[in-house]
Structures are given as C-alpha cells and as structure tokens.
Amino acid sequence: MKFFTDSLAKKLWLTITAAIVITISYSHFLSYLFYEKLYVENVETALLEEGKRLAFDYEGGPLTDELKDKIDWYSSKSEADIFIVNNPRELSACLPFEIDYQSLINGAEREELLKGNPIQKMGYEERFDRKILAVIIPLLDENRLEGIIYLYLPLAKISEVTTDFQYLWMIAAFLFVVIAMFFGTLLVRRLTKPLVDMKHAADRVSKGDYSVKITNHAKDEIGQLANAFNHMSASIQKEDERKKEFLADVSHELRTPISYVKGYSDALVSGIVKTEADSNKYLSLIHREAGRMERLVGDLLDLSKLDSEEYRLEKMPLPLAQLIEESLQKYGPIIKEKKLQLHCELDPEIIINGDEGRIEQVIQNIMDNSLRYTENGEITLNLFKTSEGCCLEIKDTGIGIPEEDLDKIKQRFFRVNKARTRTDGGTGLGLAIAEKLVHLHEGTLTIASIITKGTVVQIKLPVIET
C-alpha cells in the first residue's frame, strides 16, 4: 500500500484506474438493468397483449375444435409457443419439457385466474439452458374456468441480445481505455509537474536559496499555489535580508558604546587617569554610553513586542489635547535652553480610543526628533478634526530631510545625519516605533519635509463620536 501512497502521481493514477473500473462496472450493471427493464418487460408485455387478443375469440361455453385449430395455426406463425387446453393439467402432455402442475399454478394463482386476471411465470429450463417466460390467460364462462391459453417464450441471454454490437462494444472499451490512459498521463504530468517543481524549490529555499521562482501561468488552484510560493519565497528572502541588516545595525550600534565603555573603564582600572577631574569625565562618558545602550535595548524590546501578533493595546477614551499638553511639560527646560518657540493649537473636544502610554510615546518620539534637529526656530503643534477623524500635526523649522531620504526615514536604524545622531544619543528606532503604534491605533503617520526649511509630521487617528 505504501507504494501507491508515497507519490501524488501514483495516487492520481490509482484514482484514474479506479474511475475506469467503476465506469466499466457501472456500464455492465446498466446493461443488465436495461436487459431486465427493457427486454424482459417488453417480452412480457408482448405475450400478455398477444394472449389477450387470442382470448377475444373465445365466446363462452366449452372450447371448440375451431378455436383450438385457430390458436394452433397462430402458434405456428408466432415466435412464442401457444397452447389452449381445457385443464391446466393437460399442459404436461403439450409442453416439450416436464412440468409439475402444482408448481405451474398454485392455489392463489388459480384464484386470480377465476377472477379473470392473467398470471406471469418465469423459471429456468435446463433443456433450453435459459429462462422461460410464460403467460397464462384464463378463459371464463361466467364464473367457470373453461380453459386457459398458455404462452411461453425462452428468453434470450444478454450475450445473445448484444451479439450485434458486442464487437463494437469491445472496440469502444479498448479505445476508451487507450484514450483515458493517454489523457490521464497528460493530466497527471500537468498536475504534478508544478508540485514537483515546488518540492525542489522548497528544498532550495530550505538551504537558503531564496532566488528560486516557479513559472506557472495557470489560473487554477495549483497556479495560485505556485504564485503563493513565489510570494512566500520573496517574503522570506526580504525578511532574511531585513534580519541580517537588523543584526548588522544592532551590532554596529552597540559596538561604539561598548568600545567607549571598555576603553574608558580600562583607563580607570589601569590607573592611567591621574586626576579626579579626568576620572569624573571618564565616568560621565561611561554613564552616557550606558544610557545609550539602555535606550537602544529598550527600543529593540518595544519593536519586538510590537512585531508580535499577540501584542495588545490597553485602549480607553482619551482627551487627546490634554494628553499632548501633559506630554509637552517635560520639554520645557530643553525648549528654554535651545531658545525655541513652542506654539500649540489643540481642539479640546477630540476624544480618541487609545492606549495612553503608547500615544504619549508616539508624541515623545516625534518631539525628540523635532528638538534634536531644530536650532533657534520654532515647533508648532496643531490638533484638529477631519472628515475621517482627527489629525495631529507637528511642524518644526529644523534642518529638514532630503527628498531622497523621505521614503527611508521610518526604516529601523536609518539616519539622515549619522554622526549628529550618535553624538546626541538617538537610536534610529523612534519613527519605526511611532509608525507601528499609530498603525495599531488604526491610524496613519506621514512625513513631509523640505531641506533647510523644516519637517511636518501628520498623525491621523479615528475619534469617538460624541
């Protein structure tokens, strides 16, 4: 059994063979069904009609020699053998085969004859080597059974009925098998080829070769499966490249602060630093780099959680304007230190269904970027209603973002000014986290910028209708 189940092609061949066998068997069954329903019923009907027509010549009273001669003459011209007798017992002397009177007509059948109802009999006769179909027509004079007309006909075998076309049947069956095998082969090859290609392609993908593609132009389920496989392969390749790039970026980001911490700590441990001022300076640098690593690890953990499908927000109705004002309070000292102007125009009527901590994180990530890249300018926050909900617009007059970098700015670890960001402690993950959080709130985050003019970030969110 394993030989037939270890391959889809073998299973298909087994299915086709089973279909052929079932078809031939069903045809054989139908031939016998038609034999019983058509041939036998037609013979029985013909004998009944024939017997009834002969019975019309009986006018009552004892059976006359004239009537017997007429029926004998008719029997010589008919395919059936016909006898007319006064008593059913006389049939044994007329029939060319032995017959038992009790088996010929039993008590219940005799009652039917007395009612004027014909009866039909069928049985096997060894002499003829075939079944015999007989019809008995009663001849009644008032309530007396004066005689019977007995008609019988040996039934032809089904092989004899189909003699004229049995050779055509054999030729047709042979052609059917040949055609079924031919088209079955084409069908099996066509069905299994893309599946075999997918098997080989899957083996290559499992070994790290994601460039493999399956060429299949069919529109059926197998063609759709091939397209899905190509899409899966491309997605795995893209994800693999992203993981490699991500690991390279993480390694690169951690290498610098780790090297600083190791170098400064080695200087302190080895006693190279002699003065307390230098010692404090080195400790301060170690503390700064440790803070950078802590923020980087924290952002990576946030991204890992957000990428997980099991991550759930703790949503509640939030007055967005109030949340923004509370989030901005922490930036007062740095805004004053950098001599920036902060303008806010917030609609206090806007209520959203959101996670308070995560919405605040989005605002802080964007504000951190605005403050980082804006010198001696202004930052403006506008919150207003739109036809689809609300929009929070954060606009600055900073250095701006080059047009060619706008499509990449939300990618992980992407920086427009790498040297500046590393100096002030950014991780390059803030916008990636912000976009993830906004999408989880069923919103969108878009960025527009003009170099040297500034940047505008728009966050659009659904609102709770009041």
VEXDREN-2710 file (C-alpha; in Angstrom, 1 decimal):
% VEXDREN-2710
k/r/px/py/pz
1/MET/0.0/0.0/0.0
2/LYS/2.9/2.4/0.7
3/PHE/4.0/2.0/-2.9
4/PHE/0.7/3.7/-4.0
5/THR/0.6/6.4/-1.4
6/ASP/4.2/7.7/-1.4
7/SER/3.6/9.8/-4.6
8/LEU/0.8/12.1/-5.7
9/ALA/1.3/10.8/-9.3
10/LYS/0.6/7.2/-8.2
11/LYS/-2.4/8.4/-6.2
12/LEU/-3.8/10.1/-9.3
13/TRP/-3.1/7.0/-11.4
14/LEU/-4.8/4.9/-8.8
15/THR/-7.8/7.3/-8.9
16/ILE/-8.0/7.2/-12.7
17/THR/-7.7/3.4/-12.8
18/ALA/-10.5/3.2/-10.2
19/ALA/-12.6/5.6/-12.2
20/ILE/-12.2/3.4/-15.3
21/VAL/-13.0/0.2/-13.4
22/ILE/-16.0/1.9/-11.8
23/THR/-17.2/3.2/-15.2
24/ILE/-16.9/-0.3/-16.9
25/SER/-18.6/-1.9/-13.9
26/TYR/-21.4/0.6/-13.9
27/SER/-21.8/0.1/-17.7
28/HIS/-22.0/-3.6/-17.1
29/PHE/-24.6/-3.1/-14.3
30/LEU/-26.6/-0.8/-16.6
31/SER/-26.6/-3.4/-19.4
32/TYR/-28.2/-6.0/-17.1
33/LEU/-30.6/-3.3/-15.8
34/PHE/-31.7/-2.5/-19.3
35/TYR/-31.9/-6.2/-20.0
36/GLU/-34.4/-6.7/-17.1
37/LYS/-36.2/-3.4/-17.6
38/LEU/-36.4/-3.2/-21.3
39/TYR/-36.1/-6.7/-22.9
40/VAL/-37.8/-8.8/-20.3
41/GLU/-40.6/-6.3/-19.7
42/ASN/-41.1/-5.9/-23.4
43/VAL/-41.4/-9.7/-23.9
44/GLU/-43.8/-10.0/-21.0
45/THR/-46.0/-7.1/-22.3
46/ALA/-46.0/-8.6/-25.8
47/LEU/-47.1/-12.0/-24.5
48/LEU/-49.9/-10.5/-22.5
49/GLU/-51.2/-8.5/-25.4
50/GLU/-50.9/-11.5/-27.7
51/GLY/-52.7/-13.7/-25.2
52/LYS/-55.5/-11.2/-24.6
53/ARG/-56.1/-10.8/-28.4
54/LEU/-56.4/-14.5/-28.7
55/ALA/-58.8/-14.6/-25.8
56/PHE/-61.1/-12.2/-27.6
57/ASP/-62.0/-15.1/-30.0
58/TYR/-63.5/-17.1/-27.1
59/GLU/-67.2/-16.6/-27.0
60/GLY/-68.0/-18.7/-23.9
61/GLY/-69.0/-22.3/-23.3
62/PRO/-66.8/-25.3/-23.9
63/LEU/-63.7/-24.9/-26.0
64/THR/-64.4/-25.7/-29.7
65/ASP/-62.1/-27.5/-32.1
66/GLU/-62.3/-24.5/-34.4
67/LEU/-60.8/-22.2/-31.7
68/LYS/-58.1/-24.7/-30.9
69/ASP/-57.2/-25.1/-34.6
70/LYS/-57.1/-21.3/-35.0
71/ILE/-54.7/-21.0/-32.0
72/ASP/-52.6/-23.8/-33.2
73/TRP/-52.3/-22.1/-36.6
74/TYR/-51.4/-18.8/-34.9
75/SER/-48.8/-20.5/-32.7
76/SER/-47.1/-21.8/-35.9
77/LYS/-46.7/-18.2/-37.1
78/SER/-45.7/-16.7/-33.7
79/GLU/-42.3/-16.6/-32.0
80/ALA/-44.0/-17.8/-28.8
81/ASP/-45.3/-21.3/-28.3
82/ILE/-49.0/-21.1/-27.6
83/PHE/-51.3/-23.8/-26.3
84/ILE/-55.0/-23.8/-25.5
85/VAL/-56.3/-26.5/-23.1
86/ASN/-59.4/-27.2/-21.1
87/ASN/-57.5/-28.0/-17.9
88/PRO/-54.0/-26.8/-16.8
89/ARG/-53.2/-30.5/-16.1
90/GLU/-53.2/-31.2/-19.8
91/LEU/-50.2/-28.9/-20.3
92/SER/-47.8/-31.6/-19.2
93/ALA/-48.7/-33.5/-22.4
94/CYS/-48.3/-30.5/-24.6
95/LEU/-45.1/-28.9/-23.4
96/PRO/-41.8/-30.1/-24.7
97/PHE/-40.4/-30.2/-21.2
98/GLU/-41.6/-31.7/-17.9
99/ILE/-43.7/-29.5/-15.7
100/ASP/-45.2/-30.0/-12.3
101/TYR/-48.8/-28.9/-12.2
102/GLN/-48.6/-27.7/-8.6
103/SER/-45.6/-25.5/-9.4
104/LEU/-47.3/-24.3/-12.6
105/ILE/-50.4/-23.0/-11.0
106/ASN/-50.8/-22.9/-7.2
107/GLY/-54.0/-22.2/-5.2
108/ALA/-53.5/-18.4/-5.1
109/GLU/-52.8/-18.2/-8.8
110/ARG/-55.9/-20.3/-9.6
111/GLU/-58.0/-17.8/-7.6
112/GLU/-56.5/-15.0/-9.8
113/LEU/-57.4/-16.9/-12.9
114/LEU/-61.0/-17.3/-11.7
115/LYS/-61.1/-13.5/-11.3
116/GLY/-60.2/-13.1/-14.9
117/ASN/-56.6/-11.9/-14.2
118/PRO/-53.7/-13.3/-16.2
119/ILE/-50.6/-14.5/-14.4
120/GLN/-47.0/-14.5/-15.4
121/LYS/-44.4/-17.1/-14.7
122/MET/-40.6/-17.2/-15.1
123/GLY/-38.2/-20.1/-14.4
124/TYR/-35.1/-21.8/-15.7
125/GLU/-35.4/-24.7/-18.1
126/GLU/-32.3/-27.0/-18.4
127/ARG/-33.4/-28.2/-21.8
128/PHE/-33.3/-24.7/-23.3
129/ASP/-30.4/-23.6/-21.0
130/ARG/-32.2/-20.4/-20.4
131/LYS/-35.1/-18.8/-18.5
132/ILE/-38.7/-19.4/-19.7
133/LEU/-41.2/-16.5/-19.5
134/ALA/-44.8/-17.7/-19.6
135/VAL/-48.2/-16.0/-19.5
136/ILE/-51.5/-17.8/-18.6
137/ILE/-54.7/-16.2/-19.9
138/PRO/-57.9/-17.5/-18.3
139/LEU/-61.0/-18.4/-20.5
140/LEU/-64.0/-17.8/-18.3
141/ASP/-67.7/-18.6/-18.9
142/GLU/-69.4/-16.6/-16.3
143/ASN/-67.6/-17.9/-13.1
144/ARG/-66.4/-21.2/-14.6
145/LEU/-62.8/-21.6/-15.8
146/GLU/-63.4/-23.4/-19.1
147/GLY/-59.8/-23.4/-20.2
148/ILE/-56.6/-21.4/-20.4
149/ILE/-54.3/-20.1/-23.2
150/TYR/-50.7/-20.8/-22.3
151/LEU/-48.0/-18.7/-24.0
152/TYR/-44.3/-19.2/-23.3
153/LEU/-41.1/-17.9/-24.8
154/PRO/-37.5/-18.8/-24.0
155/LEU/-35.7/-15.6/-23.1
156/ALA/-32.6/-14.7/-25.0
157/LYS/-29.4/-14.4/-23.0
158/ILE/-27.9/-10.9/-22.7
159/SER/-24.9/-12.0/-24.7
160/GLU/-27.4/-13.0/-27.5
161/VAL/-29.2/-9.7/-27.2
162/THR/-25.9/-7.8/-27.6
163/THR/-24.5/-10.1/-30.3
164/ASP/-24.9/-7.4/-33.0
165/PHE/-22.8/-4.9/-31.2
166/GLN/-20.6/-6.8/-28.7
167/TYR/-17.6/-6.4/-31.0
168/LEU/-18.3/-2.7/-31.3
169/TRP/-18.5/-2.6/-27.5
170/MET/-15.1/-4.3/-27.1
171/ILE/-13.5/-1.9/-29.6
172/ALA/-15.1/1.1/-27.9
173/ALA/-14.0/-0.2/-24.5
174/PHE/-10.4/-0.6/-25.8
175/LEU/-10.4/2.9/-27.3
176/PHE/-11.8/4.2/-24.1
177/VAL/-9.0/2.7/-22.1
178/VAL/-6.4/3.9/-24.5
179/ILE/-7.8/7.5/-24.6
180/ALA/-8.2/7.5/-20.8
181/MET/-4.6/6.4/-20.3
182/PHE/-3.3/8.9/-22.8
183/PHE/-5.2/11.9/-21.4
184/GLY/-4.6/10.5/-17.9
185/THR/-0.9/10.6/-18.5
186/LEU/-1.1/14.2/-19.7
187/LEU/-3.3/15.2/-16.8
188/VAL/-1.1/13.6/-14.2
189/ARG/2.1/15.2/-15.6
190/ARG/0.4/18.6/-15.9
191/LEU/-0.9/18.4/-12.3
192/THR/2.2/17.0/-10.7
193/LYS/4.9/19.0/-12.6
194/PRO/4.3/22.3/-10.7
195/LEU/4.1/20.4/-7.5
196/VAL/7.4/18.6/-8.2
197/ASP/8.9/22.0/-9.1
198/MET/7.6/23.4/-5.8
199/LYS/9.1/20.5/-3.9
200/HIS/12.6/21.1/-5.5
201/ALA/12.1/24.8/-5.0
202/ALA/11.2/24.3/-1.3
203/ASP/14.4/22.2/-0.8
204/ARG/16.4/25.1/-2.3
205/VAL/14.7/27.6/-0.1
206/SER/15.3/25.4/3.0
207/LYS/19.0/25.6/2.1
208/GLY/18.9/29.4/1.9
209/ASP/18.5/29.9/-1.8
210/TYR/15.6/32.4/-1.9
211/SER/16.0/33.4/-5.6
212/VAL/14.2/30.4/-6.9
213/LYS/11.0/31.1/-8.8
214/ILE/8.3/28.8/-10.1
215/THR/7.0/29.6/-13.6
216/ASN/3.3/28.7/-13.8
217/HIS/0.7/30.7/-15.8
218/ALA/-2.3/28.6/-14.8
219/LYS/-5.2/30.3/-13.1
220/ASP/-6.4/27.3/-11.1
221/GLU/-5.6/26.4/-7.5
222/ILE/-2.2/25.0/-8.5
223/GLY/-1.3/28.2/-10.3
224/GLN/-2.4/30.2/-7.3
225/LEU/-0.3/27.9/-5.1
226/ALA/2.7/28.5/-7.3
227/ASN/2.2/32.3/-7.1
228/ALA/1.7/32.0/-3.3
229/PHE/5.0/30.0/-3.1
230/ASN/6.8/32.7/-5.1
231/HIS/5.4/35.4/-2.9
232/MET/6.4/33.4/0.2
233/SER/9.9/32.9/-1.1
234/ALA/10.3/36.6/-1.9
235/SER/8.9/37.5/1.6
236/ILE/11.3/35.1/3.3
237/GLN/14.2/36.5/1.3
238/LYS/13.1/40.0/2.2
239/GLU/12.7/39.1/5.8
240/ASP/16.0/37.3/5.9
241/GLU/17.7/40.3/4.4
242/ARG/16.0/42.6/6.9
243/LYS/17.1/40.3/9.8
244/LYS/20.7/40.3/8.5
245/GLU/20.6/44.1/8.1
246/PHE/18.9/44.4/11.5
247/LEU/21.6/42.3/13.3
248/ALA/24.3/44.2/11.5
249/ASP/22.8/47.5/12.6
250/VAL/22.3/46.4/16.1
251/SER/25.9/45.1/16.2
252/HIS/27.1/48.4/14.8
253/GLU/25.1/50.5/17.2
254/LEU/26.2/48.5/20.2
255/ARG/29.9/48.3/19.1
256/THR/30.5/52.0/19.6
257/PRO/29.1/52.5/23.1
258/ILE/30.6/49.2/24.2
259/SER/34.0/50.2/22.9
260/TYR/33.7/53.5/24.7
261/VAL/32.7/51.9/28.0
262/LYS/35.5/49.3/27.7
263/GLY/38.1/51.9/26.8
264/TYR/37.2/54.4/29.5
265/SER/36.8/51.7/32.1
266/ASP/40.2/50.2/31.1
267/ALA/41.8/53.6/31.6
268/LEU/40.2/53.9/35.0
269/VAL/41.1/50.4/36.1
270/SER/44.7/50.6/34.8
271/GLY/45.4/53.8/36.6
272/ILE/46.1/55.9/33.5
273/VAL/43.7/58.6/34.8
274/LYS/45.5/60.5/37.5
275/THR/43.3/63.5/38.3
276/GLU/39.9/63.5/39.8
277/ALA/38.6/65.7/37.0
278/ASP/39.6/63.3/34.3
279/SER/38.2/60.4/36.4
280/ASN/34.8/62.2/36.6
281/LYS/35.0/63.0/32.9
282/TYR/35.5/59.3/32.0
283/LEU/32.8/58.2/34.4
284/SER/30.4/60.7/32.8
285/LEU/31.2/59.3/29.4
286/ILE/30.7/55.8/30.6
287/HIS/27.4/56.8/32.0
288/ARG/26.3/58.5/28.8
289/GLU/27.2/55.4/26.7
290/ALA/25.5/53.1/29.1
291/GLY/22.4/55.3/28.8
292/ARG/22.6/55.0/25.0
293/MET/22.7/51.2/25.3
294/GLU/19.8/51.1/27.7
295/ARG/17.7/53.2/25.3
296/LEU/18.7/51.1/22.4
297/VAL/17.8/47.8/24.2
298/GLY/14.5/49.4/25.3
299/ASP/13.6/50.4/21.8
300/LEU/14.5/47.0/20.5
301/LEU/12.3/45.3/23.1
302/ASP/9.4/47.7/22.1
303/LEU/9.8/46.8/18.5
304/SER/9.9/43.1/19.3
305/LYS/6.7/43.4/21.2
306/LEU/5.0/45.4/18.5
307/ASP/6.0/42.9/15.8
308/SER/4.4/40.2/17.8
309/GLU/0.8/39.4/16.8
310/GLU/0.0/38.7/20.4
311/TYR/0.6/42.4/21.4
312/ARG/-2.5/44.1/22.6
313/LEU/-3.1/47.8/23.4
314/GLU/-5.0/48.8/26.5
315/LYS/-7.4/51.2/24.9
316/MET/-9.7/53.7/26.7
317/PRO/-11.3/57.0/25.8
318/LEU/-8.6/59.7/25.9
319/PRO/-8.9/63.5/25.6
320/LEU/-6.1/63.9/23.1
321/ALA/-5.4/67.6/23.7
322/GLN/-4.9/67.1/27.4
323/LEU/-2.6/64.1/26.8
324/ILE/-0.5/66.3/24.4
325/GLU/-0.2/69.1/26.9
326/GLU/0.9/66.7/29.6
327/SER/3.5/65.1/27.3
328/LEU/5.0/68.5/26.4
329/GLN/5.6/69.6/30.0
330/LYS/8.9/67.6/30.2
331/TYR/10.3/69.5/27.2
332/GLY/10.1/72.9/28.9
333/PRO/13.7/73.1/30.1
334/ILE/15.2/72.0/26.8
335/ILE/13.0/74.3/24.8
336/LYS/14.1/77.2/27.0
337/GLU/17.8/76.1/26.8
338/LYS/17.7/76.0/23.0
339/LYS/15.7/79.2/22.8
340/LEU/12.9/77.7/20.8
341/GLN/9.3/78.9/20.3
342/LEU/6.6/76.4/21.0
343/HIS/3.1/77.0/19.6
344/CYS/0.1/74.9/20.3
345/GLU/-3.4/75.0/18.9
346/LEU/-5.3/72.0/20.2
347/ASP/-9.0/71.1/19.9
348/PRO/-10.1/70.1/23.4
349/GLU/-13.2/68.3/22.1
350/ILE/-11.4/65.5/20.3
351/ILE/-11.7/62.1/22.1
352/ILE/-9.9/59.0/20.8
353/ASN/-10.0/55.4/21.8
354/GLY/-6.3/54.7/22.5
355/ASP/-3.6/53.4/24.8
356/GLU/-2.4/56.4/26.9
357/GLY/1.1/55.3/27.4
358/ARG/1.7/54.3/23.7
359/ILE/0.1/57.6/22.3
360/GLU/2.4/59.5/24.7
361/GLN/5.4/57.5/23.4
362/VAL/4.5/58.4/19.8
363/ILE/4.3/62.1/20.7
364/GLN/7.6/62.0/22.5
365/ASN/9.4/60.1/19.7
366/ILE/8.4/62.8/17.2
367/MET/9.1/65.7/19.6
368/ASP/12.6/64.2/20.3
369/ASN/13.4/64.4/16.6
370/SER/12.0/67.9/16.2
371/LEU/14.0/69.2/19.2
372/ARG/17.1/67.3/18.0
373/TYR/17.2/68.9/14.5
374/THR/15.8/72.4/15.3
375/GLU/18.1/75.3/16.4
376/ASN/16.8/78.8/17.1
377/GLY/13.5/78.2/15.5
378/GLU/10.0/77.1/16.4
379/ILE/7.9/74.0/16.8
380/THR/4.1/74.1/16.2
381/LEU/1.5/71.5/17.3
382/ASN/-2.0/71.6/15.7
383/LEU/-4.8/69.2/16.6
384/PHE/-7.9/69.5/14.6
385/LYS/-10.9/67.4/13.3
386/THR/-11.0/65.9/9.8
387/SER/-13.7/64.1/7.8
388/GLU/-12.1/60.8/8.8
389/GLY/-11.3/61.6/12.5
390/CYS/-8.6/63.9/13.7
391/CYS/-5.1/65.0/12.8
392/LEU/-2.2/65.9/15.0
393/GLU/0.3/68.0/13.0
394/ILE/3.8/68.5/14.5
395/LYS/5.8/71.1/12.4
396/ASP/9.3/72.4/13.0
397/THR/11.7/74.8/11.3
398/GLY/14.7/72.5/11.6
399/ILE/17.3/71.3/9.1
400/GLY/14.8/69.2/7.1
401/ILE/15.1/65.9/5.4
402/PRO/16.5/65.4/1.9
403/GLU/13.8/64.3/-0.5
404/GLU/15.6/61.0/-1.4
405/ASP/15.6/60.0/2.3
406/LEU/11.8/60.6/3.0
407/ASP/10.9/57.0/1.9
408/LYS/13.6/55.6/4.2
409/ILE/13.2/57.8/7.2
410/LYS/10.8/55.4/9.0
411/GLN/13.1/52.4/8.5
412/ARG/14.9/50.9/11.5
413/PHE/18.3/52.5/12.3
414/PHE/18.1/54.8/9.3
415/ARG/19.6/58.2/10.0
416/VAL/19.9/61.3/7.8
417/ASN/22.8/62.6/9.8
418/LYS/24.5/59.6/11.4
419/ALA/27.3/61.5/13.2
420/ARG/25.0/64.0/14.8
421/THR/22.5/61.4/16.0
422/ARG/25.2/59.3/17.6
423/THR/26.5/62.3/19.4
424/ASP/23.2/63.3/20.9
425/GLY/22.1/59.7/21.8
426/GLY/19.4/58.8/19.2
427/THR/18.8/55.1/18.4
428/GLY/17.3/55.5/14.9
429/LEU/14.2/53.5/16.0
430/GLY/11.9/56.2/17.2
431/LEU/10.0/56.7/14.0
432/ALA/9.7/53.0/13.3
433/ILE/8.2/52.5/16.8
434/ALA/5.9/55.5/16.3
435/GLU/4.6/54.2/13.0
436/LYS/3.9/50.8/14.4
437/LEU/2.0/52.3/17.3
438/VAL/-0.1/54.5/15.1
439/HIS/-1.0/51.6/12.8
440/LEU/-2.1/49.6/15.9
441/HIS/-4.4/52.5/16.6
442/GLU/-5.8/52.2/13.1
443/GLY/-4.2/55.5/12.0
444/THR/-1.5/56.7/9.6
445/LEU/1.7/58.6/10.1
446/THR/3.1/60.7/7.2
447/ILE/6.2/62.9/6.9
448/ALA/6.8/65.8/4.6
449/SER/10.0/67.9/4.6
450/ILE/11.9/70.5/2.7
451/ILE/15.7/70.7/3.3
452/THR/16.7/73.7/5.4
453/LYS/13.0/74.6/5.8
454/GLY/11.7/72.1/8.3
455/THR/9.6/69.0/8.7
456/VAL/5.9/68.3/9.1
457/VAL/4.7/65.1/10.7
458/GLN/1.0/64.3/10.5
459/ILE/-0.7/61.6/12.7
460/LYS/-4.3/60.8/11.7
461/LEU/-6.4/58.8/14.1
462/PRO/-10.1/57.8/14.4
463/VAL/-12.1/59.5/17.0
464/ILE/-15.0/58.6/19.3
465/GLU/-18.1/60.4/18.1
466/THR/-19.8/62.4/20.9
END
